[in-house]
C-alpha cells in the first residue's frame, strides 16, 4: 500500500481497519545471495539500497530481537553533517542529502525536521576551532555559519549569556541539521526493503559463521543454518562479539551512552543546541519532551543502561547552559551501545574473509549516518569496491597509519 492523502481518507472512513502490516515478518529460507546480520538502521538501509539501487533482492536481514529495538530506537534523534576531516565529511554530507529526500523516497513519514544544529563556543580557542571546522565544511559544500554572541542571542534569548560560569561567546550553526523520528526510520526502511522482496527476519540471532577455505559460506542462527554468497555485519555495539565468531578482533570498544526525555513542555527550544563547555546536547520533541544526553559512560559494557555519575554530569551540563530546565521532571532514560573506534571514525570495508563485509565503529555518529551508511555499504557489497564517499574508511588504516582522527576515544593499542 502506498501512503497518500487518499489512502488516509479512505481508511479513516472505514474505521482504520484496512491498514496492513508495515513489512513481512518473514521465515528464514535455507539460502540467500546476501545475508545482513543486524536489523537496525544501518542493516535495514543497506538492504533497502541493495534492492533499490542494484536490484539485489535475494537478501535476508537477521535481527536477534525486534525491528527498532536496538540503537536505532535508542538515540537522541539528531542528524547533522558538521564534521571536520575529509575522510568523514563526504559520507555524512551524503547522508544529510539522503535525509532531505528520504520521506519522498521510501513513502513514509520519518518526521525529518531541519530545525538547525548549533554548537556553542565559550572561549577564543573554541571559536578558532569552530571557524576551522566551518571552513572545512564549506570547502566540501556543506552549509556552516559562525555566529557571534548577538547572533546566538537572536536565536536563543533564554540561554545564560552573562552570569554563567562559562559565558556564551557564539556558535557554529548548521541550519540543515535537525532531528528525525528514530523508530520511524527503522520502520520506513524495513517497509521499503520488504516491499522490494527482502526478507526481514526477527528473533533470529546469529550464533556463528560458516567459513571454508577463507570464504564465508553462511551463518548459524537460533533458527537454523542459512547459506549465503555474501554476509554483511552491521550490529553496532555488538560488533566485537559478532566479529569474534568469524575469528576477527576489531580495533573498537563498546560503551554505553545514556539519553533522557523530560515531561512534555510547551515549545521552548526550536532547534538543537550543544554545550561547548561540557558534553551536553538538547532538543525538544514534537510531543514536548526535552531530549538530551551527554558523554559515554567511562567503562566498557554491553548493557543498555548507564550509571549515576554520568546522569549527574549530564544534568550539571544542562543546568550550566540553561538553568530554566532545572524544574523539568525526567520522564524516562535509557542506554544505547556505541562501538568506539580508535580514531573516532567508522569502518566500512571488506574483511580478510572473502565475502564477509563489516560496517562498524560509528562512535557518536551512527544514527545520523543511517542513510549514507546503508547507501555506501550496499555499494561495497554489490560491487566489491568502496563507494567514493567511504574510500578512506578502511579496516586496515590502524595498521597502515592512515587514521581519520575525528575524535579518538575508543580502544587504545596495547604496545606491550
N, C-alpha and C positions, 0 to 999 in steps of 0.2 A: 504493500500500500504506500502510495506517495502522499506525503502530508501537504495539505493546502488549506486555504480558507474554505473551499468547497467541502473537503472531507471533514473538516471540523464542524461545519454547519450540519452536514448530513448525520454525523454521529451524535451531535447534540440533540437533534430532533428525534433520534432513535434511542435516546437514553444512554448513549455511550456504550452500547452493547456490541458494536461492530468492530471495536479495536482488536487487533491481533497482536500476539507476542512480538517484541522488537526484533528478535533473532531466533533462529532454530537452535534448540538445545540438543545438539547432535550426539549420537552414539559414535564412539570411535571406530573407524574401519581398520582393517589389518595393514593397509599400506597407503602412503601418500607421497606425492612428489616432494612436498616441503612440510615439515613439522616445526611449528614455532612453540617453544617452551616459554610459557608466560602469557597470561591473558590480561595483562594490564594495558595501559595506554600505548606503550611502545610496541608490544606484541600485536595488539589489535590493529594499530595503524599500519604496521608492516604488512599484515595480511590484506588489509584494505588496498594499499597501494600496489602490492603484488598483483592483485586481481584487476585493479582499475588501470594501472599503467602498463602492465606487462602481460595481461591475460592469463596469469598463472592462478588457477582456481582450485587445483587439486592440493589444497592446503588445509591443515588442521592446526588450530590454536588450542593448546592444552593449558588449562588453568586449574591449579590444585584446589582452589576454593570456588568463589563465585565471581562473576564479572563485576568489577567495580569495588571489590573488597580489599584490594591492596593499596599501593601508594597512589594510584590514580584517583582514588576516592578519599585519600587521607592527606591532603595538602592544603595550602592556603590560596590556591587558585590563581596565582599571579603569573602573567605572561609578559615577557619583555625580550629585547634583543640588545640591551645596553652593555655589551661585553667589550673587552679591551684588545684582545690579541687576535691577530689574523687567522690563527688556527681555529678559533671559535666563532668569530663574528659571522662568517658566511652561513654557517649552519643555523645559528639562532635567528638570523635575519630571514633565511629561507622559511624557517618555522613561523616567524611572525607574519610573513606574507601568506602562508597557508592558513593561519588562524583567521586572517582577514576575509578569506573566501570560503571558510570551512563549512558554514551552515548551508550555503547555497550548494556547495559541492556534494555533501552527503545528505542533504534534505532533512536536517534535524536541528532543532533549536538548542544549541550549546551555550546560549546566553553569553556570547562574546561581547565584552564591554570595554571598548578602548577609552578608558577614563583617565589614562595617563599614569606614569610611574615617576615619582620624584625622589631622588636620593639627596638627602640634606648634607651640607658640609658645615663644619664648625671651627675651622682653622684655615690659615693661609695654605698650609701644606695640603690639606684635603681639597681646597679649591684648585690648587695646581694639578693635583692628581685627577680631579674630575674634568678639568679643562683638557688634560691629555686624553682621557677616556672619550670625551665628547668629540675631540678632533679625530681620534681613531675611528669612531663610529661614522662620522661624516665622510671620511675618506672612503669607507665601504658603502656609502649611500644610505646610511641609517640616520634617522632623524635624531637630533640632540640639541638641547638648548641649555646654556649655562646661565642660571638666574642669580641675581644678587639678592640681598635681603628684602628689598622692596618688591621684587618680582615674586618671591615666595609669599610675602605678606599678602599680596593681592589674591593669591590662590587659596591660602590657608591662614586667615587672620587670627584664628583661635589658638595657634601654636604659641609656645612660650618663648618669645624672642628676647626679651630684655632681662628678666630676672632669673633666667635658667642657669643652672650650673654650667651648661655648655651652650652658650648663646648661638642661635642660628645665624649664619652669615649668608647662606644662599643654598643653591641646589642644582643638580643636573636633572633635567626633565626630558623624558621621552614620552611625547603625547600619544604615540601609537600603542604604547604598552597599556596594560589594564588587567582585567580578570576574565575568567571563563568558568562556567559551571563544570566542576571536575567530573562528577559521575555522568553527566550528560555527554561528555566527551567519550567516555568508555562505551556508553550505550549507543551513541551515534556511529562510532567506528565498528562496533560489533554488528549493528544492524546493516551498515553498508557492506561489510565483508560477507555476512551471511547471505544477503540478497544476491551477491555475485557468486555464490556456490561454496564459500569457505565453511568448513565445519568448526563451530565454536563448541568445545568440549569442556564442560565444567566438572569440578570434583574429580579431577584426573591428575594426580601428582606423578611427576617423573621421578623414578627411583634409580635409574641407571641408563647408560648409553651402550649400544651395541657397536663395537668398533672392530674392524677386521682389516689387517694389512695397512694400518694407518688411515683408514677411511671409515667414517661413520655410516652405519647401515640402518640405524633405527634407535628407538628408545624403549626402555621398560617402564611401565607405569602401573599404578594401582588398579588399572582397568585392563591390564594385559599388555603384551608387546605390540609395538607398531613399527613397521618397516618404513624407511624414508630414504630418498636420494639425498636430501639436504635437511639439516637440522639447525635451527637458529635459536640462540639463547637470549632471552630478554626478560630477566627476572629481578631486576633492580637490586634491592638489599640482600637477596638470596644468591647473588651471582657467584660468590666464592664457594658456597656449598654445592651448587649445581655443577659448576665447572670442575670441582674436585672429583665428581663422579666420572668425568671424562679424563681424569688424570692431569688436570691443569691446576697450577697455583697462580692466582691472579694478584697483581700489584694493587689491591684495593683492601679496604676495611669497611665493615658495616657499622653504622652508628644510628642511634635514634634521634629524630628531630621532632619536637613537640609543636603542636598547634592548638589554638584556643579560639573559642567563639563565645561572645558575651550574649546577654539577653538582648532582645530586639529593642532598638532605639530609633528615634526619629533621625532622618538623614543629617549627618554632621560631617562625614568625610567623603568628599566627592570622588577622590582618586585613591592611589596607592602611595603611601609615604614610607620611606625607610630612614631610620635614625642613624646619623653618621658617627655619633659618639658612643654607640653601643649597638649590638646586633639586635635590632628590633624593627619589625615592619608591620604595617597595619592597613587594612582597607575595611569597607563596610559592605556586607552582602545585601542582596535585593530584599531579603527578609528583615533587614535592620540590624543584624548581629555584627559586632565588630570582630573581624577575623584577623588574628595576629599571631606572631611567632618570633623566634629568636635563633640562637645558635644551637648547634648539635650538642647532645649530651657527651661528656668527655670520656666515655668508656665505650668499648665495643659491645654490641648487643644485637640479637636478632628478635628482641621483644618489641611489640608495638605499644610500648608505654615508656614514660620517662621518669625522671627523678625530681624531687622538690627543689634542689638548688637551682636548676635551670628555670623552673617555674618562677622562683623568686627573682632571678636575673632578668627574665623577660618582663615581669611586672615592674621592676625598677626602671627598665628602659622606657616602658610606656609612660610611667609617671614623670620621668625626666623630660620626655618630649612634650606631652600634653596632659597636665595634671587633671584636666576635666574628666578623664576616663576613670579616675580613681574610685568613683562611686558606682561604676557599672559592675554588675554581678556576672561571674563566669557561668555560662550555661553548660559547657562541656569542653573537654580537651582530649587529645589522642596523640599517638605517636606513629610516625612513618619511618621506614628504613631507608637510609641513604648509603649507597655504595661509594665510598670516598676514595678517589684515585690519588696517587702521589702528587700529581701536579694540578689537581682541581679541574681536570678536563676529561671528557668521556672517551670511551674506546668503542669504535665501530670497525670491526676488521674480521678477516678470516683467521682461524686458529691453525696451529700446526697440524691438526687432524683434518684431512681432506673432507670437504662437505659440511664442516661444522663452523658456524659463524657466531660471533659474540657482539652483543650490544650491552655495555655496562659502564660503570664508573661515572655516573651522572652527577654525583655530588649534590649541589643545591639546584641543578638545572633540569631535573628530569621532567617535571610536568610541563614547563614552558616550552620544552623541545619536542613534545609529543608528535606533532605533525611532521616536523623536519626529520626527527629521528626515524620514524617509520618510512618516510619517503626515501631517505638515503640508504637505509638498511635494506629496503626492498630492491633498490638498485644494485647493491652489493650481492645480494642473494641471486638475483635474476641474471646478472651479467658477470659475476665473479670479478668485478673491478670496482674500486671505490668511487663514489659519487664525487664530483669536483668540490662540493661543499664539505666533504668529510675526508679529504685525501690525507690530512695530517693526523687524523685520529687513530693512528696505528697502535696495535698492541705492543710492538717491539720498540716503541720510542723510548721506553725506560731503559732498554739495553743499549740503544744506539746513542742516547743523549739528546734526541730531538724532542725535548719536553715542550709542553704548552702551559707554562706556569701561570695559569689564571689565578689560582689560589691553592697552593699545595697544602692539603690538610688531611690527607688520608694515610695510607700505610707508608711507613718510613723504612728504607732499606736497612737491613742488618749487615753491617760491614765486618762483623767478627766471625 
